[in-house]
């Protein structure tokens, strides 16, 4: 994960250099190539579209967090371990 974030930051710096003064400079991690941050509902809408396209049940994106925590508990992870992920 750490290496991915470093790669992402380097790529965003490249975009910033290419776009010059038109680049929207900020500290957001999730943003478009021009630096503009994703709208808060972007992930939700994209997730719902992917579910529909694949004929999967519609659930909230946030529910994935709870589902993964439940699976990890059943696999023997402790709450402390899950919370640190």
C-alpha positions as CSV (number, residue, x, y, z in Angstrom):
1,X,0.0,0.0,0.0
2,X,2.8,2.4,0.9
3,X,4.6,1.8,-2.4
4,X,1.3,2.4,-4.3
5,X,0.7,5.7,-2.5
6,X,4.3,6.8,-3.4
7,X,3.7,5.9,-7.0
8,X,0.4,7.8,-7.0
9,X,2.1,10.9,-5.5
10,X,4.8,10.8,-8.1
11,X,2.2,10.5,-10.9
12,X,0.3,13.4,-9.5
13,X,3.5,15.5,-9.4
14,X,4.0,14.7,-13.1
15,X,0.4,15.9,-13.8
16,X,1.0,19.0,-11.9
17,X,4.2,19.8,-13.9
18,X,2.3,19.1,-17.2
19,X,-0.7,21.2,-16.3
20,X,1.2,24.1,-14.8
21,X,-0.9,26.9,-13.5
22,X,-4.2,25.1,-14.5
23,X,-3.5,22.3,-12.0
24,X,-5.7,22.4,-8.9
25,X,-3.1,22.1,-6.1
26,X,-4.3,20.4,-2.9
27,X,-3.4,17.6,-0.5
28,X,-6.2,15.2,-1.6
29,X,-5.2,11.7,-2.5
30,X,-8.2,10.8,-4.7
31,X,-8.2,13.3,-7.5
32,X,-8.4,13.7,-11.2
33,X,-5.4,14.3,-13.4
34,X,-6.0,18.0,-13.2
35,X,-5.8,17.9,-9.4
36,X,-9.5,18.4,-8.9
37,X,-10.7,16.2,-6.0
38,X,-13.3,13.5,-6.7
39,X,-16.8,14.6,-5.7
40,X,-17.8,12.9,-2.4
41,X,-20.4,10.7,-4.1
42,X,-18.1,9.6,-7.0
43,X,-17.1,6.3,-5.4
44,X,-20.7,5.5,-4.4
45,X,-22.0,6.1,-7.9
46,X,-19.2,4.2,-9.5
47,X,-19.6,1.3,-7.1
48,X,-23.4,1.1,-7.8
49,X,-22.8,1.2,-11.6
50,X,-20.3,-1.7,-11.3
51,X,-22.8,-3.7,-9.2
52,X,-25.6,-3.1,-11.7
53,X,-23.4,-4.0,-14.7
54,X,-22.4,-7.3,-13.1
55,X,-25.9,-8.2,-11.8
56,X,-24.8,-8.1,-8.2
57,X,-27.0,-7.1,-5.3
58,X,-27.0,-3.4,-4.5
59,X,-25.3,-2.6,-1.2
60,X,-23.8,0.5,0.2
61,X,-20.0,0.9,-0.5
62,X,-19.6,1.4,3.3
63,X,-21.1,-2.0,3.9
64,X,-17.9,-3.5,2.4
65,X,-16.1,-2.4,5.5
66,X,-18.4,-4.3,7.8
67,X,-18.5,-7.4,5.6
68,X,-14.7,-7.6,5.5
69,X,-14.5,-7.1,9.2
70,X,-16.9,-9.9,9.8
71,X,-15.0,-12.2,7.5
72,X,-11.7,-11.4,9.2
73,X,-13.3,-12.1,12.6
74,X,-14.4,-15.5,11.4
75,X,-10.9,-16.2,10.2
76,X,-9.5,-15.5,13.7
77,X,-8.3,-12.0,13.5
78,X,-8.8,-9.9,16.7
79,X,-10.6,-6.6,16.7
80,X,-7.3,-4.8,17.4
81,X,-5.7,-6.4,14.4
82,X,-8.7,-5.5,12.2
83,X,-8.7,-1.9,13.4
84,X,-5.1,-1.5,12.5
85,X,-5.6,-2.6,8.9
